[in-house]
Amino acid sequence: MPQAGDDIVFEFQNPVELRGYRLRSGNYEHPSDLLYNTSVEIRPVDPKQVKDPFKVSSSNYVAVGKSPRFKLLS
């Protein structure tokens, strides 16, 4: 069962160019499944190439999305 503070991590053997992302939570059988205070972060191959307005964290991740509440998209 997922708990607060859990991470969902996808690691690729080779770098992947991302053009966007979609985050969905729950399903039609559980419409109240929500993610609260959620962020989406990526780790770039070369953090030095990250441009404004994005900022690189001390662990070399870049926040590309966040929301106080993500919920099931219909």
Biopython code that builds the backbone (N, CA, C, O; Angstrom):
import numpy as np
from Bio.PDB.StructureBuilder import StructureBuilder

atoms = [
    (1, "MET", "N", (0.845, -1.170, 0.000)),
    (1, "MET", "CA", (0.000, 0.000, 0.000)),
    (1, "MET", "C", (0.895, 1.240, 0.000)),
    (1, "MET", "O", (1.767, 1.362, 0.861)),
    (2, "PRO", "N", (0.700, 2.159, -0.942)),
    (2, "PRO", "CA", (1.513, 3.382, -0.967)),
    (2, "PRO", "C", (1.317, 4.214, 0.300)),
    (2, "PRO", "O", (0.225, 4.277, 0.863)),
    (3, "GLN", "N", (2.393, 4.840, 0.722)),
    (3, "GLN", "CA", (2.386, 5.680, 1.922)),
    (3, "GLN", "C", (2.958, 7.048, 1.594)),
    (3, "GLN", "O", (3.663, 7.198, 0.595)),
    (4, "ALA", "N", (2.672, 8.034, 2.406)),
    (4, "ALA", "CA", (3.247, 9.363, 2.243)),
    (4, "ALA", "C", (4.765, 9.257, 2.225)),
    (4, "ALA", "O", (5.351, 8.527, 3.024)),
    (5, "GLY", "N", (5.395, 9.978, 1.323)),
    (5, "GLY", "CA", (6.848, 9.964, 1.217)),
    (5, "GLY", "C", (7.400, 8.915, 0.268)),
    (5, "GLY", "O", (8.598, 8.912, -0.014)),
    (6, "ASP", "N", (6.544, 8.016, -0.235)),
    (6, "ASP", "CA", (6.994, 7.004, -1.189)),
    (6, "ASP", "C", (7.378, 7.653, -2.514)),
    (6, "ASP", "O", (6.836, 8.697, -2.878)),
    (7, "ASP", "N", (8.301, 7.042, -3.226)),
    (7, "ASP", "CA", (8.711, 7.482, -4.560)),
    (7, "ASP", "C", (8.313, 6.430, -5.577)),
    (7, "ASP", "O", (8.294, 5.236, -5.280)),
    (8, "ILE", "N", (7.998, 6.885, -6.775)),
    (8, "ILE", "CA", (7.830, 6.007, -7.926)),
    (8, "ILE", "C", (8.954, 6.392, -8.876)),
    (8, "ILE", "O", (8.990, 7.520, -9.369)),
    (9, "VAL", "N", (9.864, 5.477, -9.136)),
    (9, "VAL", "CA", (11.064, 5.791, -9.909)),
    (9, "VAL", "C", (11.096, 4.934, -11.173)),
    (9, "VAL", "O", (10.898, 3.720, -11.124)),
    (10, "PHE", "N", (11.349, 5.591, -12.302)),
    (10, "PHE", "CA", (11.563, 4.909, -13.576)),
    (10, "PHE", "C", (13.002, 5.180, -13.976)),
    (10, "PHE", "O", (13.404, 6.335, -14.108)),
    (11, "GLU", "N", (13.774, 4.132, -14.167)),
    (11, "GLU", "CA", (15.160, 4.293, -14.600)),
    (11, "GLU", "C", (15.323, 3.635, -15.953)),
    (11, "GLU", "O", (14.882, 2.506, -16.165)),
    (12, "PHE", "N", (15.967, 4.356, -16.876)),
    (12, "PHE", "CA", (16.215, 3.855, -18.217)),
    (12, "PHE", "C", (17.702, 3.594, -18.372)),
    (12, "PHE", "O", (18.519, 4.346, -17.841)),
    (13, "GLN", "N", (18.068, 2.535, -19.094)),
    (13, "GLN", "CA", (19.484, 2.208, -19.273)),
    (13, "GLN", "C", (20.194, 3.277, -20.084)),
    (13, "GLN", "O", (21.367, 3.561, -19.843)),
    (14, "ASN", "N", (19.492, 3.876, -21.046)),
    (14, "ASN", "CA", (20.049, 4.942, -21.871)),
    (14, "ASN", "C", (19.200, 6.191, -21.692)),
    (14, "ASN", "O", (18.012, 6.090, -21.388)),
    (15, "PRO", "N", (19.798, 7.381, -21.879)),
    (15, "PRO", "CA", (19.020, 8.621, -21.766)),
    (15, "PRO", "C", (17.831, 8.604, -22.727)),
    (15, "PRO", "O", (17.910, 8.052, -23.825)),
    (16, "VAL", "N", (16.735, 9.215, -22.296)),
    (16, "VAL", "CA", (15.507, 9.286, -23.076)),
    (16, "VAL", "C", (15.099, 10.752, -23.185)),
    (16, "VAL", "O", (15.076, 11.469, -22.184)),
    (17, "GLU", "N", (14.781, 11.193, -24.389)),
    (17, "GLU", "CA", (14.299, 12.558, -24.581)),
    (17, "GLU", "C", (12.819, 12.606, -24.204)),
    (17, "GLU", "O", (12.002, 11.864, -24.750)),
    (18, "LEU", "N", (12.491, 13.484, -23.269)),
    (18, "LEU", "CA", (11.105, 13.630, -22.835)),
    (18, "LEU", "C", (10.508, 14.883, -23.454)),
    (18, "LEU", "O", (11.121, 15.950, -23.438)),
    (19, "ARG", "N", (9.318, 14.743, -23.995)),
    (19, "ARG", "CA", (8.612, 15.900, -24.555)),
    (19, "ARG", "C", (7.423, 16.286, -23.693)),
    (19, "ARG", "O", (6.826, 17.344, -23.892)),
    (20, "GLY", "N", (7.080, 15.444, -22.749)),
    (20, "GLY", "CA", (5.952, 15.709, -21.862)),
    (20, "GLY", "C", (5.774, 14.540, -20.922)),
    (20, "GLY", "O", (6.519, 13.562, -20.981)),
    (21, "TYR", "N", (4.793, 14.642, -20.063)),
    (21, "TYR", "CA", (4.481, 13.545, -19.155)),
    (21, "TYR", "C", (3.003, 13.617, -18.811)),
    (21, "TYR", "O", (2.371, 14.666, -18.937)),
    (22, "ARG", "N", (2.478, 12.514, -18.387)),
    (22, "ARG", "CA", (1.091, 12.444, -17.913)),
    (22, "ARG", "C", (1.110, 11.640, -16.630)),
    (22, "ARG", "O", (1.686, 10.554, -16.575)),
    (23, "LEU", "N", (0.487, 12.168, -15.613)),
    (23, "LEU", "CA", (0.403, 11.478, -14.335)),
    (23, "LEU", "C", (-1.062, 11.212, -14.048)),
    (23, "LEU", "O", (-1.865, 12.140, -13.946)),
    (24, "ARG", "N", (-1.404, 9.936, -13.919)),
    (24, "ARG", "CA", (-2.772, 9.554, -13.591)),
    (24, "ARG", "C", (-2.749, 8.756, -12.301)),
    (24, "ARG", "O", (-1.815, 8.003, -12.026)),
    (25, "SER", "N", (-3.787, 8.936, -11.529)),
    (25, "SER", "CA", (-3.877, 8.248, -10.247)),
    (25, "SER", "C", (-5.226, 7.576, -10.139)),
    (25, "SER", "O", (-6.241, 8.131, -10.561)),
    (26, "GLY", "N", (-5.240, 6.383, -9.574)),
    (26, "GLY", "CA", (-6.502, 5.701, -9.332)),
    (26, "GLY", "C", (-7.120, 5.131, -10.597)),
    (26, "GLY", "O", (-6.474, 5.035, -11.640)),
    (27, "ASN", "N", (-8.374, 4.758, -10.479)),
    (27, "ASN", "CA", (-9.127, 4.253, -11.619)),
    (27, "ASN", "C", (-10.609, 4.470, -11.349)),
    (27, "ASN", "O", (-10.984, 4.984, -10.295)),
    (28, "TYR", "N", (-11.439, 4.082, -12.285)),
    (28, "TYR", "CA", (-12.872, 4.335, -12.148)),
    (28, "TYR", "C", (-13.506, 3.577, -10.981)),
    (28, "TYR", "O", (-14.547, 3.988, -10.469)),
    (29, "GLU", "N", (-12.892, 2.489, -10.566)),
    (29, "GLU", "CA", (-13.411, 1.746, -9.416)),
    (29, "GLU", "C", (-13.037, 2.416, -8.093)),
    (29, "GLU", "O", (-13.670, 2.159, -7.068)),
    (30, "HIS", "N", (-12.022, 3.265, -8.109)),
    (30, "HIS", "CA", (-11.540, 3.948, -6.898)),
    (30, "HIS", "C", (-11.333, 5.433, -7.193)),
    (30, "HIS", "O", (-10.201, 5.915, -7.137)),
    (31, "PRO", "N", (-12.401, 6.167, -7.506)),
    (31, "PRO", "CA", (-12.245, 7.567, -7.906)),
    (31, "PRO", "C", (-11.714, 8.479, -6.809)),
    (31, "PRO", "O", (-11.298, 9.602, -7.096)),
    (32, "SER", "N", (-11.717, 8.032, -5.578)),
    (32, "SER", "CA", (-11.199, 8.883, -4.502)),
    (32, "SER", "C", (-9.696, 8.716, -4.300)),
    (32, "SER", "O", (-9.123, 9.375, -3.433)),
    (33, "ASP", "N", (-9.042, 7.850, -5.080)),
    (33, "ASP", "CA", (-7.586, 7.709, -4.976)),
    (33, "ASP", "C", (-6.937, 9.003, -5.469)),
    (33, "ASP", "O", (-7.017, 9.331, -6.653)),
    (34, "LEU", "N", (-6.307, 9.719, -4.573)),
    (34, "LEU", "CA", (-5.695, 11.002, -4.902)),
    (34, "LEU", "C", (-4.250, 11.026, -4.432)),
    (34, "LEU", "O", (-3.892, 10.359, -3.461)),
    (35, "LEU", "N", (-3.437, 11.789, -5.115)),
    (35, "LEU", "CA", (-2.063, 12.051, -4.686)),
    (35, "LEU", "C", (-2.016, 13.497, -4.212)),
    (35, "LEU", "O", (-2.321, 14.408, -4.982)),
    (36, "TYR", "N", (-1.642, 13.718, -2.967)),
    (36, "TYR", "CA", (-1.577, 15.065, -2.408)),
    (36, "TYR", "C", (-0.137, 15.544, -2.346)),
    (36, "TYR", "O", (0.786, 14.756, -2.141)),
    (37, "ASN", "N", (0.045, 16.863, -2.528)),
    (37, "ASN", "CA", (1.368, 17.481, -2.440)),
    (37, "ASN", "C", (2.380, 16.688, -3.258)),
    (37, "ASN", "O", (3.415, 16.262, -2.747)),
    (38, "THR", "N", (2.067, 16.501, -4.516)),
    (38, "THR", "CA", (2.846, 15.650, -5.403)),
    (38, "THR", "C", (3.721, 16.484, -6.325)),
    (38, "THR", "O", (3.309, 17.545, -6.792)),
    (39, "SER", "N", (4.920, 16.003, -6.581)),
    (39, "SER", "CA", (5.794, 16.662, -7.552)),
    (39, "SER", "C", (6.302, 15.626, -8.542)),
    (39, "SER", "O", (6.388, 14.436, -8.242)),
    (40, "VAL", "N", (6.635, 16.114, -9.728)),
    (40, "VAL", "CA", (7.244, 15.285, -10.765)),
    (40, "VAL", "C", (8.628, 15.858, -10.996)),
    (40, "VAL", "O", (8.779, 17.036, -11.321)),
    (41, "GLU", "N", (9.641, 15.015, -10.826)),
    (41, "GLU", "CA", (11.026, 15.457, -10.986)),
    (41, "GLU", "C", (11.756, 14.540, -11.956)),
    (41, "GLU", "O", (11.494, 13.339, -12.013)),
    (42, "ILE", "N", (12.664, 15.118, -12.707)),
    (42, "ILE", "CA", (13.506, 14.344, -13.615)),
    (42, "ILE", "C", (14.965, 14.588, -13.246)),
    (42, "ILE", "O", (15.298, 15.606, -12.639)),
    (43, "ARG", "N", (15.822, 13.657, -13.612)),
    (43, "ARG", "CA", (17.258, 13.826, -13.408)),
    (43, "ARG", "C", (17.897, 13.904, -14.789)),
    (43, "ARG", "O", (18.011, 12.889, -15.476)),
    (44, "PRO", "N", (18.317, 15.102, -15.205)),
    (44, "PRO", "CA", (18.905, 15.260, -16.533)),
    (44, "PRO", "C", (20.292, 14.617, -16.626)),
    (44, "PRO", "O", (20.997, 14.480, -15.627)),
    (45, "VAL", "N", (20.659, 14.232, -17.835)),
    (45, "VAL", "CA", (21.983, 13.662, -18.071)),
    (45, "VAL", "C", (23.054, 14.694, -17.724)),
    (45, "VAL", "O", (24.052, 14.369, -17.082)),
    (46, "ASP", "N", (22.841, 15.941, -18.153)),
    (46, "ASP", "CA", (23.799, 17.012, -17.877)),
    (46, "ASP", "C", (23.072, 18.161, -17.172)),
    (46, "ASP", "O", (22.480, 19.014, -17.834)),
    (47, "PRO", "N", (23.113, 18.192, -15.841)),
    (47, "PRO", "CA", (22.403, 19.241, -15.108)),
    (47, "PRO", "C", (22.846, 20.663, -15.475)),
    (47, "PRO", "O", (22.089, 21.613, -15.277)),
    (48, "LYS", "N", (24.044, 20.814, -15.998)),
    (48, "LYS", "CA", (24.540, 22.147, -16.362)),
    (48, "LYS", "C", (23.779, 22.732, -17.546)),
    (48, "LYS", "O", (23.845, 23.940, -17.778)),
    (49, "GLN", "N", (23.066, 21.912, -18.293)),
    (49, "GLN", "CA", (22.325, 22.403, -19.454)),
    (49, "GLN", "C", (20.882, 22.779, -19.119)),
    (49, "GLN", "O", (20.128, 23.168, -20.011)),
    (50, "VAL", "N", (20.493, 22.672, -17.870)),
    (50, "VAL", "CA", (19.137, 23.037, -17.454)),
    (50, "VAL", "C", (19.014, 24.557, -17.492)),
    (50, "VAL", "O", (19.853, 25.273, -16.945)),
    (51, "LYS", "N", (17.964, 25.034, -18.140)),
    (51, "LYS", "CA", (17.767, 26.476, -18.312)),
    (51, "LYS", "C", (16.609, 26.978, -17.459)),
    (51, "LYS", "O", (15.735, 26.212, -17.054)),
    (52, "ASP", "N", (16.625, 28.297, -17.193)),
    (52, "ASP", "CA", (15.518, 28.923, -16.460)),
    (52, "ASP", "C", (14.222, 28.647, -17.189)),
    (52, "ASP", "O", (14.228, 28.583, -18.418)),
    (53, "PRO", "N", (13.132, 28.484, -16.504)),
    (53, "PRO", "CA", (12.897, 28.758, -15.094)),
    (53, "PRO", "C", (13.179, 27.559, -14.197)),
    (53, "PRO", "O", (12.909, 27.615, -12.997)),
    (54, "PHE", "N", (13.717, 26.475, -14.756)),
    (54, "PHE", "CA", (13.940, 25.255, -13.976)),
    (54, "PHE", "C", (15.201, 25.380, -13.136)),
    (54, "PHE", "O", (16.183, 25.996, -13.550)),
    (55, "LYS", "N", (15.158, 24.787, -11.954)),
    (55, "LYS", "CA", (16.290, 24.801, -11.021)),
    (55, "LYS", "C", (16.683, 23.371, -10.686)),
    (55, "LYS", "O", (15.824, 22.509, -10.503)),
    (56, "VAL", "N", (17.977, 23.126, -10.606)),
    (56, "VAL", "CA", (18.509, 21.807, -10.277)),
    (56, "VAL", "C", (18.681, 21.710, -8.770)),
    (56, "VAL", "O", (19.275, 22.593, -8.150)),
    (57, "SER", "N", (18.162, 20.636, -8.177)),
    (57, "SER", "CA", (18.293, 20.439, -6.727)),
    (57, "SER", "C", (19.698, 19.946, -6.402)),
    (57, "SER", "O", (20.478, 19.639, -7.303)),
    (58, "SER", "N", (20.012, 19.872, -5.126)),
    (58, "SER", "CA", (21.330, 19.394, -4.704)),
    (58, "SER", "C", (21.539, 17.928, -5.080)),
    (58, "SER", "O", (22.678, 17.466, -5.148)),
    (59, "SER", "N", (20.451, 17.191, -5.324)),
    (59, "SER", "CA", (20.567, 15.787, -5.746)),
    (59, "SER", "C", (20.458, 15.639, -7.270)),
    (59, "SER", "O", (20.259, 14.537, -7.781)),
    (60, "ASN", "N", (20.592, 16.761, -7.984)),
    (60, "ASN", "CA", (20.586, 16.807, -9.453)),
    (60, "ASN", "C", (19.247, 16.465, -10.088)),
    (60, "ASN", "O", (19.209, 16.000, -11.227)),
    (61, "TYR", "N", (18.151, 16.684, -9.376)),
    (61, "TYR", "CA", (16.811, 16.523, -9.947)),
    (61, "TYR", "C", (16.238, 17.896, -10.271)),
    (61, "TYR", "O", (16.599, 18.900, -9.658)),
    (62, "VAL", "N", (15.337, 17.915, -11.249)),
    (62, "VAL", "CA", (14.669, 19.140, -11.656)),
    (62, "VAL", "C", (13.165, 18.927, -11.534)),
    (62, "VAL", "O", (12.622, 17.993, -12.124)),
    (63, "ALA", "N", (12.489, 19.784, -10.774)),
    (63, "ALA", "CA", (11.031, 19.689, -10.653)),
    (63, "ALA", "C", (10.407, 20.223, -11.939)),
    (63, "ALA", "O", (10.653, 21.365, -12.326)),
    (64, "VAL", "N", (9.602, 19.398, -12.596)),
    (64, "VAL", "CA", (8.954, 19.804, -13.844)),
    (64, "VAL", "C", (7.445, 19.900, -13.683)),
    (64, "VAL", "O", (6.749, 20.306, -14.614)),
    (65, "GLY", "N", (6.934, 19.537, -12.526)),
    (65, "GLY", "CA", (5.505, 19.655, -12.274)),
    (65, "GLY", "C", (5.216, 19.409, -10.818)),
    (65, "GLY", "O", (5.900, 18.628, -10.157)),
    (66, "LYS", "N", (4.185, 20.087, -10.316)),
    (66, "LYS", "CA", (3.755, 19.823, -8.950)),
    (66, "LYS", "C", (2.333, 20.311, -8.793)),
    (66, "LYS", "O", (1.849, 21.142, -9.561)),
    (67, "SER", "N", (1.685, 19.786, -7.795)),
    (67, "SER", "CA", (0.311, 20.155, -7.535)),
    (67, "SER", "C", (-0.011, 19.843, -6.085)),
    (67, "SER", "O", (0.496, 18.870, -5.526)),
    (68, "PRO", "N", (-0.852, 20.665, -5.477)),
    (68, "PRO", "CA", (-1.300, 20.300, -4.143)),
    (68, "PRO", "C", (-2.158, 19.032, -4.184)),
    (68, "PRO", "O", (-2.262, 18.315, -3.189)),
    (69, "ARG", "N", (-2.774, 18.759, -5.347)),
    (69, "ARG", "CA", (-3.602, 17.561, -5.448)),
    (69, "ARG", "C", (-3.708, 17.122, -6.912)),
    (69, "ARG", "O", (-4.251, 17.852, -7.742)),
    (70, "PHE", "N", (-3.191, 15.936, -7.227)),
    (70, "PHE", "CA", (-3.427, 15.301, -8.512)),
    (70, "PHE", "C", (-4.552, 14.317, -8.288)),
    (70, "PHE", "O", (-4.599, 13.676, -7.239)),
    (71, "LYS", "N", (-5.452, 14.176, -9.229)),
    (71, "LYS", "CA", (-6.493, 13.184, -9.072)),
    (71, "LYS", "C", (-6.735, 12.463, -10.385)),
    (71, "LYS", "O", (-6.184, 12.834, -11.421)),
    (72, "LEU", "N", (-7.549, 11.448, -10.335)),
    (72, "LEU", "CA", (-7.874, 10.646, -11.497)),
    (72, "LEU", "C", (-8.391, 11.541, -12.612)),
    (72, "LEU", "O", (-9.288, 12.355, -12.396)),
    (73, "LEU", "N", (-7.830, 11.390, -13.798)),
    (73, "LEU", "CA", (-8.295, 12.135, -14.970)),
    (73, "LEU", "C", (-9.289, 11.277, -15.720)),
    (73, "LEU", "O", (-9.039, 10.092, -15.939)),
    (74, "SER", "N", (-10.395, 11.843, -16.112)),
    (74, "SER", "CA", (-11.386, 11.053, -16.840)),
    (74, "SER", "C", (-11.357, 11.366, -18.320)),
    (74, "SER", "O", (-12.129, 10.791, -19.087)),
]
sb = StructureBuilder()
sb.init_structure("model")
sb.init_model(0)
sb.init_chain("A")
sb.init_seg("    ")
for serial, (resi, resn, name, xyz) in enumerate(atoms, 1):
    if name == "N":
        sb.init_residue(resn, " ", resi, " ")
    sb.init_atom(name, np.array(xyz, "f"), 0.0, 1.0, " ", f" {name:<3s}", serial, name[0])
structure = sb.get_structure()
